[in-house]
Amino acid sequence: MLSAVSFAPLGADVAFAQDDNAAVATRLADLLRSARTVISTNQGLINDPSKGDKGLTGERVLTEAIALYTERTGEDPRDSDPASREGRLLRAQMEAIQEVVEENQSTINVEGVGFKGFIPAIFARLVNEKFGERVGDEARIKVTAPEELVRNRKARPDEWETSVIEDKFKAAQWPKGDPFSESVQVDGHPAFRIIVPEYYAASCLSCHGEPAGDVDITGYPKEGGKEGDLGAAISITLFE
Ligand code: HEC
């Protein structure tokens, strides 16, 4: 029996490992997106100047994010095996989601202020930073964008991300929404990298839309983007 295993073609093993990497990374991207949607759905509540305590606790945001993820994927992230890599990483991400909301309660609950700057992009960055503090030697998640659109320097695409964005995602023949993945070295370690393009929706344009240069509610100049333009990319690294 053992010899049968050793006769398995190496290519099959490698392909299997890549499928597994892609599956884990996709789940992490989906859970991040679900949590971001929860913040977006509750943006009106967060921005309500007439309310103090909003009841938007870390636990509530996580519960809503899990519900949305389960609806979208048919899987509950809490059912993953906690001893597996996927289970470990999803749990680290769930904890990060809850903690970021908990740490920002005083901002969210301030009375008399409308826009508080607690928006999906900032929330996602904080979640990804916290995730990295926990499991950064195993996995990293970053939301980036084409270089000319980047607002926060921490979100700047690295060389690999830039080459995928410029040469693949911006190519006319690239199928919209298709991710790109590759096994490469990151900081001297072998890693699986995957990057998923995202496009501006109408809801993004109050800040990222036209006219370019006009200052948005957050104080940044608008990028002049249009609905459907490539505006973002979720970049995930899994160390082997
Ligand atoms: C209320 C204004 C606002 C809206 C609406 C908004 N964004 Fe942003 N976005 C920002 C701000 C401010 C930042 C900088 C966040 C930070 O400091 O990390 C940002 C950052 C980003 C980033 C990270 C890269 C960077 O520039 O730092 C991406 C990608 C992004 N936004 C895409 C989108 C997309 C896609 C949508 C719609 C689904 C959207 N944004 C909606 C204000 C907004």
Residues whose N, C-alpha, C, O or C-beta is under 5 A from the ligand:
A	BS01	HEC	I119 A121 I122 R125 V143 T144 A145 L149 V150 R151 N152 A155 Y199 Y200 A201 S203 C204 C207 T218 G231 A232 A233
